[in-house]
Amino acid sequence: MTDTRLVLTTCGSLEEARSIAQALVERQMAACVNIVPQIESVYRWQGKVEMAAEWLLLIKTTAAAFNRLHDTLSELHSYDVPECIEIAIEDGSPAYLRWIGESVR
């Protein structure tokens, strides 16, 4: 197991996805954020089944930065309840994982 984490969130627009991604990298809470374009989400919200186009963010970070990252997502995100799922990275390219650790403060 490593200290490296993958955090998932979705955004309602490309502009918001880019803004959040840039803020996380600039603030050194993420080494890299991939924006997966226009996925379709089906979900239950306030008792109704909804469908929406969203942009998925794949955020590479560390366990130590997760709480700050979570707080920043809550601050910047337009959703009332933004997705923020942390996945532990068990293993990976040592050089890439080291780069993530060096890029996040």
Secondary structure as UniProt FT lines:
FT   STRAND          4..11
FT   HELIX           14..26
FT   TURN            27..28
FT   STRAND          32..45
FT   TURN            46..47
FT   STRAND          48..62
FT   HELIX           63..65
FT   HELIX           66..76
FT   STRAND          85..88
FT   HELIX           94..103
//
